[in-house]
Amino acid sequence: MTTTTPIPPITDPDPSALTCPGGLVGPCSGCQRPTHKYGSGGSPLCKWCMAPVMEKWGPSVRFVSTRG
């Protein structure tokens, strides 16, 4: 039997938001939780919304910007 840690409330930021400059923090595209969204190393999804995506697509899944 595996145990999983519960997902914290949406009001709690993604850990990545705590380690990046405030100007790079934005809402998760899935749940709107504050996350490191903008700039190099950012992702449009927090770690909890990204987990099922990585399970489906594998650890090499990456966000590709549609902006030119």
JORA-V158062 format. One record per backbone hydrogen bond with DSSP energy under -1.0 kcal/mol. NH is the residue of the N-H (numbers start at 1). CO is the residue of the C=O. E is the energy in kcal/mol with one decimal. If there is no record, write none. Layout:
# JORA-V158062
NH/CO/E  NH/CO/E
This chain:
# JORA-V158062
12/9/-2.0  14/34/-3.0  17/14/-1.8  24/21/-2.3  25/22/-1.3  26/35/-2.7  28/33/-1.8  29/44/-3.8  32/28/-1.2  35/26/-2.7  37/24/-1.7  37/35/-1.3  38/24/-2.2  42/39/-1.9  43/36/-2.3  50/46/-2.3  51/47/-1.3  54/50/-2.7  55/51/-2.1  56/52/-1.8  57/53/-3.0  58/54/-2.6  61/58/-1.6
